[in-house]
Amino acid sequence: MICRGARVGYFQGDLLKIIEDVQKLQPTLFVAVPRIMNKLYDLISQGFGSLTGYRKRLVDMAVDTKLSNLRKSGAVTHFIYDKLVFNKCKNILGGKVRSLFTGGAPIADRVFSFIKICFC
């Protein structure tokens, strides 16, 4: 992969700054342990939870629709909601992530599904 232009990046060692590091690195492949995925889940959930009015309603509909589609057919994309809601989530990881991998410990299904609908 490196001979095709891939780069390897490491975080500063401070978990409080890992999101900042990832935004600077703008990875296309993101590999993390479930603890980091839980941190992403919490960050996005807090952002969504702070919304009010029509924005909250739009986000709730987007999350519900994509989770339902994921359960029914395995589909993680939605033409409208991806553009209106989830592209902003992708920018949390630098905006270029194409693949996410996790391992090393079990991950909660709700976290895994939520990460899928936000970043895939």
N, C-alpha and C positions, 0 to 999 in steps of 0.2 A: 504494500500500500504506500509506503513512503516513497518508493521510486515513481509513483504516479502523482506525487504532490501532497500526500497526506502529511500532517504534522502531529506531533505528540505534545500534549500540554499537561502540566501538573498544577494543582491548586497550591495556594500559599501555605497550606497546613492548618488554616483557621476555618473551621466549619461555618462560622458566621459570615465569612467572605466568599464562600464557594460559588454562590450565584453570581457575584461580581466577577469572579475569575472566569466562569463559564461564558458570561456575556462578552468578555474581552477576547476569549479564545475563539468563539463562534464555531464550535465543532460541528461536523456533519455526522459523526458517530459518537454517541454518548453512552459510556458504560459507567454504571454506578451501583453501589450496594443499596439495599432497600432503605437504609437509614436516610440516604440522600433523596431517594424517591419520596419518602415520607415528608421530608423537608419541602420538596417541591409541591407536593399535595397540600401541605399546610399553607404555604405561601399563596398558592392560587386560590384555595378555599377562602382564606382571609380576604383576599382581594374581591372575590365574588360576593362574599358575605357583607362587605361594606357598601355594596351598591344599593340604591333605592329606586323606587318608581319603575318606569318602563325599562330601564337598563337591567334592573334585577329580574324583572319578568322575562326579558329577552334571554338573559343568561340561564335562568331556570329552565326555560323551554328548550334552549340549545343543549344543555347538559342532559335533561330528561330524554330528549329525542335521540341524541347520539348514544346514550347508554342503552336505550331500548333497541336501537338498530344494532348495536354491538352484540347484545344478548340474542336477538332474533336471527341475524344473518352474518354476524361477524364484521359488518361494515363499520369502518371508523371515520369515514369522511362524509361530509354533508356540504353541498355546494354553498348554501347561504350561510349557515352557522359558522363554517370554517372561516369565511371572509369577515363576518361581522364580529365574531367573538374569539375564536381560537387562534387566529393569527397573532393576537396580542399575547397569548400564552407562549407561543413559539418564540417570541422575542425575549422571553425570560432566559432561554438557553442560547441566545445569540441569533436566533432566526434562521439558522441553516441546518438544524438537526434533521437527518433523514432516517436514522435508525437509533433506537434506544435499547440497551440491554441491561439487565439487572441479574444479580446472582449473589451467592455467598450466604444467603439466609432467606427464610420465607418472607413473602410480601403479601400483605392483606389484599384480598380480591378487589375491594372497593378502591384501594389506592392504585392497583395495577390497571383496573378498568378506566379509572379517571385519567391516569397518565396517558393511556392509549388514546382516549378521545381528545385529549388536549394537544398531543404532540405528533400523532400519526396522521 
